[in-house]
Amino acid sequence: MLKRTLLSAALLLVVTAMLFAQLPPGTTGVKGTLEGTVLDDSTQAPIPHVFIVFLRSGMMSMWTNGVMTDAAGHYAVKVDTGVYLLRAMPSPWSRYMPEWYDNSPDSANAMPVHVTEGATLVADFGLSKGSEPPLPESKGFVSGTVLDGLTLKPIPWVKILFFNANAATAWPMKATTNGDGYYEAVLDTGVYILKAQPPVPSPWQGGYKAEWYDNVDDPANATPVHVRPKERFTADFKLAPLPQPTIATVEGTVTDTLGNPLRRAAVVFMRTLQEMSGWSMPIDPGMAPSGEHFTVDGFGDCRGVLWMGWTDSNGHYRASLLSGRGYAAMAAKRGYVPEYFNNQDNPKLADVIKLNGDTTGIDFSLAPVPTFTNSTSGTVKDTVGQGVPSRIVVFPAQHKMFHAKVRFGHTDSTGAYTIGNLPPGKYFVLAIPFSDYAPAFYKAGAFGVMCWKDADTVAVDGAITGIDIGVVAIKWMGVAQLHGRVTTSAGDPIEGVSMYAASTGGDVLGYGLTDQAGNYAIDGLPQGTLRIVSDCEGFTAAENTATFGSGEFSKQFDLVLLPSGTTFVSPPTRVPDRFAVEQNYPNPFNPTTAIRYQVSAPSHVRLVVYDLVGREIATLVNEVKAPGVYTVAFDGSNLPSGVYLYKLTAGTFSNVRKMVLTK
């Protein structure tokens, strides 16, 4: 069998050589040019993304080349001299019929073209469309192409979202562009606003900016598309490329609470919780870039990971990250309590690190895991029993519990979790899914419990199992945004407030989380009246309504929350156990930034800003402060760009930090 195969291969080579020896002149690399334009036969409009293929004629026939028409319907290619048959092959989505040159449905009747040395031969095509598929009177077509706004090249895998402007709540219809950038959808008749949603950009590559039709950033300014019975509406998009990313270096150290460096501690920079909660809005789940899923030893499943590394023998790490965006950073090591930057034990309060260049001082101080044998475990599940990867936060229900603090961890990829080494006592358990689902507290047999006051407490004394948390999917159903600020009655911002938008029927339609300034935004909301539920541990939950009228796509809703009467431990209201001053945020800043500090005992507090030569620039605080956590703003509008120092003095405590003003 082997000898027969080798003999057949040798014979094929001989026959092929003989055939090529008999080919007509002009096959030895001498070139000519083929070019032309492909137009719509009835409208004379150019047809882009048509593939022109060339069939070589001679004693041996073979496909020799192909070329794609550009946005003007034009093609040009250099080929060996000789005789060819040409065929125009449009995208199957375009409904144009393929055609042989010149205007022939088959190769037998095609007109051959003769390419001679150094000459240009023009071969144009006029394509006609096939008949539209039969549609009922209640349907129509919308189709178009999505191109790079600079190069006019087609962009594949772009989601085209069709929001029915006349439906109070409706899932958006979707279509996806093919390799030619073409999309098509059959829709009910009516008025729609369209959005081109490109794939989430890779963390290391530029992507494209989403756009509403026609070429606007705001749905309020979108051009409405009228879908009429059995008619086709063409809606094309040209997307602007995002700026090419630049790389910033981030450095820091991980130590224990005594200042000793921790070797092989894992440091993880992730997409922020706010960003992760919007991953599925309103693009399909799973559209986020691949390669952002890691398991941290002894900790759990991490999603949205943009950089992960380990400290060296000095506890030092060095990360390379994209500049110009925000991150949440976490450090973990087996035997120590994990921590978010900056000294945060609650993912909802994790400081957002906004990188505008190389940054140092992103440090972590990890406490040893307390030596208790108690634990709580379970699984985060949706309403059909599927496991949901999540962050888990365990809140002590009583502040008098010995050594009791907020603890957090992550589930594994199946949604299973265990939080161990807990002091005995009662706890609330919160699941914060990475995306697609709304956060929920544990309540036996319940799903989607939004508020801690409605949750069950878990009495932890030993290994407590079966604490399964039910979560519900977020049903993004519109294009409107609710935004605002949440503060105390004194006007201080409240960070980590969960903001839920729900329908009157109970479906969760959107989720947002307040940042360090108390600001939040909930996207993807429908028109009509919505329930707005606000919840933060240690505060009294609030429920309000917000109504989006016809054509209204943005609404501001500010809120004041009052402390609850419970003894529940909440970071915004806890009495600090030490003096501290945190890194200002944002940093670098322009022109304002916020500085947060904490006071553990009544003290005269001074917070002063200096330049690098020690001159006093501003005194931000100079008074006696009661124990608590405070935030003060600093405005550098009248200062030049540069590095500044701020110093907090309280009793015998003193600490200095650096901040960078960039203009």
N, C-alpha and C positions, 0 to 999 in steps of 0.2 A: 504493500500500500504506500509506503514512504517513497519507494523508487518511482511508482506511478505518479505521485504528487509532484516530485521534483522534475520528472520528465514533462508533465503538463505545464509547470511553471516556465521551464526553459522554452518549450514550444510557443507559449504565449508571448515571451519576450522576443522571439524571432519574428513571429507574425506581426507584432506591434512595430518592430523596427522596419519591416518591409512596408507596412502601411504608411508610416511616417515618411519613408523614402519616396513614396508615390504621391505625397500631398502636393498640391499646386504650389507654385512659387509664392514667397511671402510668408513663410512659417519659420523663419530663422531668427526672429526677434525684431524684424523690421516692422515699424509701427505706423498706424494711422489713427485718426480720431473719429469716434462715433459720438454724436450728441443730438439732442432734440428736446422737445417739450411735450408734456402730457397734459391735455386739457379736457375739461368736461365737454362732451360733444354738443350739448344743447346750450350751455351758458358760456362756454369758452373760458371758464374759470380754471386756473391751474390746479392740478391734483398733486399734492405732495405725497411722499412715502410710497410711491409706486416702484416696485422692483422690476428693472429691465434686465432680462437675461438674453444671452447670445448663444445660439446653436451653430457650431462650426459645420460648414458644408464641405464635403469632399469624399474621398474614398472611406474616410473614417469620420463619423459624426460624434460630437461630444459637447457637453456644456463647458464653455470656456471661461465665462466671466459674468459678472452681474454688477449693477449699480443702482442706487436709490435716487429717486427724484428729490430735489430740495423743496423748500417752502414755495418757490415760484414754479414748481412743476418741471424744473429743468434737470437734465442729466448730461454728463460728459465723461468719456472714458477713453483711454488709449488702448488699442488692441492690435494683435498681429494682423498684418495685411492678409486678405483672403475674403471668402464669401461666407456670409452669416445669415441666419434666420433670427429675427428679433421677436421677443414676446414681452408685453407689458402685463405685470401681475400685481394688481392693486391689493391692498389689505382686504381680507374677507369681511371686515367690519364696515368697509366703505360702501358696499353694495354696488360698486362698479364691476363691470364684467371684464375678465381678462381678454386680451386681444393679441393676435399675431399681426406683424407688420405686413401689408398695410391694410387694416380693417378686415382681417380674416379671422374666422372662428377656429381654424385648424391649421396645422403646419403644412398639410399637403397643398394648400392654396396660398400659403404665405409668400410674400414678395421678398426674394433674396436681396441683400445689400452687398455691394462690393467695396471693400476698404482697400485703398491704395496707399502707397508709401507717402507719408508726409501730408496727406490730404485729409480734409474734414468732411465727413458725410453726415448730413442732417436727416434724421428719421423721427418725425413727430407722430404722436398718437392722439386720437380723439376717442375717449372712452364714454360709454353710455351706462346708465344705471339699470340694474334689474328692477323688477317690480317690487314694491314694498309688500311685506307679508300682510295678509288680511288682518285687520284690526276692527274691534267693535267701535261703535260711535263714541264710547266713553274713553278711548285711548288715543294717545299721540306719541310722537317720537321727540327725543332730545338727543343730539349727538354733537361731536366736535373733536378737536384735537387740543392737546396740552403741549406747549413748546417752551423751551428755554428762551427767556426774553432777550438774551444777548446773542446766542448762537443759532437760535431757531431750530435746534435739534429736538426731536420728540422726547418726552419724559414718560417712561413707563411707570406702572404701579402707583399712579396718582388716583386717590379716591375722589370721585365726583359725588357730592352730597346734594340731594334735592329736598329742600324743605318746603312743604306745602304752606303757603302764606295764609291759606283760608282755614287751616285745621288748627284748633286750639292746642291739641296734643296729638302728635303723630310721629312715629319713627321715621327718620329721614330715609328715603330711597337712596341706593348707592349704585355706582358703576365704577369700574376700574379701567384705566387706560392700558392698552396693550403695548407691544414693543414699538409700534408706530406712533404712540401717544394718542391713539384714537379711543373714544368711548362711545357708548350708545345705550339708551335706556328707553323702555316703553313705560309711560306714566299715565295715570288718570288725568283727564283734562282738568285744567285749573291754572292757578298762578303759583310759580315757584321762585325761590331764590336759591342760587347755586353757589357752592363753594368747592374749590379745588384744594384738596388736602394732600400734600405730598407726604411720602413716608417720613417718619421721625428721622432727622439727620443722625448719621453715625457720630459718635463722640469725637472722632478724629477727622472727619471730612465735612465740608460744607454741603448743605442741602438747598432746598428751595423754600421760599416764603409762601405760606398759604394765601389764597386770594379769593375774594368774592367776585361774582360776575357783575359788572365787567370792569376788572382792573381796579378794585377798591379794597380797602382793609377792613371796612366796617359794614356789617349786614344792613345797617340803616340806609346806606348809600348804594346798596346793590341794585343793579338793573333787574327788574322782575322779568321772568320768562313765562310767556303765555303758551301753555300747551293746549292746542286745539284738536278737535277730532280728526284723526287720520292724517294730520299734517306733521311735518318735521321742522323743528327749530334747531338751528345750528348755533352753538355757544362755544366759542374757542377761548382758550386761556393762554397767556404768556406769563410765565412765572419768573420772578426776579430771583437770581441766585443769592443765597446768603453769603455774607462776607467770608472769605477764606479764614479759617480759625488760626489763631496764634497760640503758642504754647507758653504757659507760665510754670515756674518751679515753685513748689510748696514744700516747706521744711518744718520739722518740729521734733519733739521728743515725747516719749511715753515713759513715765516713771510711776513708782508706787507713791503712796501718800507721804512717805518719808523722804522722797526725792531721789530714791535709788533707781537707776535706769532699768527698764524691763526689756530684755532681749527677746526677739521673735514674737513680739506683740503684733497682732494684725491691725493694720490701719486701713480703713475703707472710706473712700470718697464716693458718695452716691448722689443720684438725682434727689432733689428735695421732696419732702412729703407732698407739698403743694403740686409740684410738677408730676409726681407719680400718680396723684389722684386724678389728673387730667389725661392720663395716657389713653383711656378708652373713650374720650370725648372729642368728637363723636366718631373717631376712627375705630376700626375693628380691634378687639383685643388681640394682642400678639403682634401688632404692627410696630412695636418699639424695636430698636436695633437688637440683633442677636449678640451674644457674647457679653451680656450684662448680668449674668446669673452666676453667683459663686456661693459655695458653702464654706463658712468660717469655722475652723476646728473648735469644737467645744461651745459653739454659739448658735449656729443655725443657718438657714437659707437667707441669702441677701439678693435682692433684685435691684435693678437700676444702678449697678456698680460701674463707675467710670474709671476708677483706679483702685487697685488693691496691692498692698505690699507689707513687708515686715520690717521691724526695727533691727538695727545692728546691735553689737555688744554694748554700745553707748546709749541705747534706747533711741537712736536717731533714725529718722526716715526721710526720704526725699522723693516727692511725687511730681510727675509731669502731667499737667492738666490744661484744658482749654481756658484761655483767658476770656473775660467778658461774660461769664455766666456764674450762677450760684450753685453751691454744693452743700450737702450735709455730710459731716465727717464723724466717724465712729472709731474707737479703739477697743480691742478685746484681746484677752489672753486667758487661757484656761487657769482657773484658780483665783481670778480677779473679777470684780463687778464691771461689766462693760459700761462705756460712757460715750455720750455724744459731746462734741465740742459745743459750748464752752462749759464744762462741768455740769452737763445736763443728764439727768437720769430718766428723762421722759422724751421719747421721739417727737412728741407734739411741740416740745419746747426747744428742739435742736436749733442752735444758731445757724443761720444761712451764711455761708462764707462766700462773699462775692469777690471773685478774683478779677483784678484789673492789671495784673502784672505779678512779678515774682513776689512771694509772700513768705515770711518766716513767723515763728511764734505760734503755730497751730499745735499746741501742746496738750497732752492728756495726763491726768494723774489718777491712776486706778487704785481703788481700795480692795484689799483682799476679800474674798467671799466669806461672809460670816459662817461660823461652824454650827449650823443648824441642820437637822435631819428632815425638816419639813419641806414639802413640795406640793405643787399643784400641776396637773397635766390634763390634757384633753386634745380635742381636734377642732379646728375652725372649719365649718361646713356651710355650704349654701343650701337652698331649699330643696334641692334634688339629691343632697347627700354628698356632693363633690367637695373634696378638700380644697381649701383656699389658702395659699401661702400668705402669711401675715406677720406683722409685728405684734407682740403681746406685751401689754403693760399691766403690771399688778400694782394697784394702789392700796395702801393700808387704810382701813376704814376708820381707825381711831388713832389720833396723834400720840396717845400715851403708851403705845406699844413700844417695848424695849427694842432699840436699834432698828425699828421699822422704817424703811424708806421705800420710795417708789423703785420698783425693779422692772426691767424690760428684757425681752429676748425675742428671738425669731422662731417661727415654726420651721419644720423641714419642708421639702417640696410637696408633701402630701397634706400639709395643714396641721400636722401633729406637733405638739409642743410640750415642754416640761420646764417650769421655772423652779429651781431647787434652792436649798439653803435659806429658806424663809423663816423668820422668827414666827413663833406661834401667834395666831390672832385671826382677825377677819379682814378680808380683802375684797375689793372689786377687781374684776378682770376684764380688760378691754382688748379687742382685736382690731388692728388697723390694717386691712388688706393692702397689698402693694399697689393694686390697681383694680378697676372694674367693679369693685364692691364698696359699699359704705361701711365705715367703722361701726362696731356694735359691742355692747357690754354683754357679759354673761347673765342670762336668766334662763333657768331650767325650762327646756322645751320651747323657748321663744326664738324668734328671728328678728333681726334689725332693731334691737333695743338701743335707742339713740342717747338716752340720758342716764347718767349714773344713779340718779335718784329712783329710777324705775328698775334698776338691776338687782339681782340677788347678790348678797355677800357670801363669800366662800370662807368657811371656818377651817383654817389650816392648822392641823395638829397631826403630824405624820404625813404619809404620802397620800394625798387626795387626788383621786383619778376621776375621769368622766366629766370634767368641767368643759363640756363641748359648747362652743360659741356659734350661734347661728347668725350668718350675715346675709344680706340681700343685695342683688345686683343693682347698680345704678342704671336707670333707664333714661339716658340722655335723649331728649325728644324735641329740641328746639335750638335756637341760635341766640337767645337773649342772655344778658349777663346781669347778675345782681352783685353789687359791690358796696363796700362801706367800711366802717371802723367800729370796733367794739371797745368800750372803755368802762372804767369804774365811774361811780357818781362824782368822783373828784377829777375826772378827766384823764386818769392814767390809762395807758393802753393795756389791754389784757391779751397776752399771747397764748396760743394753744386752744382757742375756742373753736369747737367743731360747729360748723354751720351747715345744716341740712335743708335742702329745698325738697318738698314732697308734694304730691298731688293730694287732693281731698280724699282720694281713695286709698292713700297710704303708700303709694309707690315712691321710692326715693328717686328724684329726678336730677339731683346734683349735690355736690359736696365741696365745701371749702374749709380752710383753716386759717385763723388769724396769724399774722407774722409778729415780729418783735414790736412793730409799731401799731399793732392791733388791726391792721388792714386785712381784708379778705376779698375774694372774688369767687363767684360760682358761675360757671359757664354752662352753655348747652341747655338753657331753660326754655320751655314753651311759653306761648302767650296764654293769658288767663290768670286766675287767682291761684296762688301757691301758698302752702304752709311753710313757714320759715322757723325751724327749730334751732335754738342756740344752746350749746351745752359746754360747760367747762367744770372740771372737778373743783369743788369748793365754792362754786357760785350757784345761785338759783337759776335753773333752766328757764328759758323764755320761749314762748311760742307766739308768732305773729303771722300776719298775712302780707303778701305783696302781690300786686296785680299788674301784669303787663298788658297794655291795651294793644289794639290792632296796629301793627307797624312800629311798636315800641320795642327796642332791642337793648336798652340799657336803663338801669334804675339804681339809684343810690339809696342804701338803707343802713343808717347808723343805729347803734344799739348801746344801751347802758345795762350792764349786769350787776346785780347786787350779791354780796357774799351770802352764802347759805348759813343757816343757823347750826349746821352740823359741825361735829368735831373732825370732819374729813380733812386729811392733810392735803393741801394744794400748794404747789410751788409758788403761785403768785401771792399767796397769803401766809405762807409759813414764816415762822421766826427763824432767821438764819442762825446757824450754829457757829459762825465765824465771820470776821470781817473779810471783805474781798472787794476788788474792783475788777470788772471784766474788760475784755478787749472791746473797744468801740465798734459800733456797727452802723453803716457799712465802713469798711476800711480796705483800701483807700476810699476817700469820700470827696464829694463836691456838691454844694459847699457846706452841707450840714451832716451831722452824725449824732448818734445817741451813745451815751456812756451809762452803763448800768453798774450799780454798786450795792453792797449789802452791809447792814449794820447789825451786829449781834447783841449790843447792849447800848443803853442811852449814852451818847458821846457827842462831843463837839467835832463836827466833820468839816474838813476843808478839801475842796476839789479844785485844783488850779492847773491851768494850761501854761506851758513854757515853750520857748523856742529852744534850739539846740545849744545856744550859748547861755541859757539859764535866765533869760529875761521873762518876766511874768507877762503873759498875753491876756489872760482872762481868769477871773475867779468865778467859778460856776456855783459853788456851794461854800457857805461860811456860816454855819449855824448848828445848833444842837439838834440831833436827829434821834427819834425813837427807833427801836429795833424794827427792821423791815428791809424790803428790797426797793430801790429807788432807780429812776431813770431820769437823766438830765440831757438836754440837747446842747450841742455846741455848733455855732454858726461861724464858719471861716470865710464869709463873703469878702471881708476887707483884708484878707491875708494873702500873701503869695503862696504858690505851690511849694511844698517842702515837707520835711519831717518835723513833727511837734511832739512834745511830751506832756502827759497829764499825770498829776500826782494826787493820790488820795491819802489824807491823814485823818485818823480817827483814834483818839486816845494814844496808845503806844503803837498802834498799827500804822504802817506807811508802805505804800507801793507805787511804783512808777511804771507806766506803759507808754509805748510809742504809737503814734497814728500818722497817716500820710494824707496830706491834702493835695489833690491833683486837679488842675484846671486846664 
